[in-house]
Amino acid sequence: MLKTIRNILLLSTAIVLTACNAEEMINRDYLCRFSFDTQLHPGSNLEAAVGGVGTFVWVTYSRENGMGCFHVHSYNSSEEETILLTTAEENMISYNLGAYNGIFIGSTNFNGPWAYDRQCPNCLSETGLMKYPLTWVNKQPMKVECANCKRVYSLETGASETGGLRLMTYYVSYYVAGGMSSKITAYN
């Protein structure tokens, strides 16, 4: 009985410590407010990345002709997928995609969905300038690099493989309603 209680307490402590660690990783310096309804835009690369395993896309936001627009970039294509936000509800949201107006969003192999800022955190810290975007390393789905400082980051862990700060991280929620994917959000 005491052994069972001890194991429960150890497990509870581990869960609390893990939750606190995740909370500390979330970037609060740059606003991230992203929402995407996959039922309105089925079959997108964005939905495939978050609903899959071991792949990410990067997303930017713009307004074109008074409507919001997501630009989705996959690691294995030089072509951009453009998703026009056509409903009033979608266009009422004030989208903010971090420091460089871009986030990497997808699903890791072991830790589920994650979102990272597209801005190189080391260059931002060293220069104070938000002009150093991360791009894919040789079309690899889980590695990005900075053209300026040449650091390489793992999207699996968010860590720099070549030293320095880890990627700026945002919360992600993704839920499935009635057997169909429904909404992807990233926020801080």
ABEGO torsion letter per residue (X at the ends): XAAAAAAAAAAAAAAAAAAAAAAAABBAABBBBBBBBAAABBGBAAAAAAABBGBBBBBBBBBBGGBBBBBBBBAABABBBBBBBABAAAAABBBBBEAAGBBBBEBBAAAEBBBBBABBAAAAAAAGBBABBBBBBGGBAABBBBAAAGBBBBAAAGBBAAEEBBBBBBBBBBBBBGGBBABBBBBX
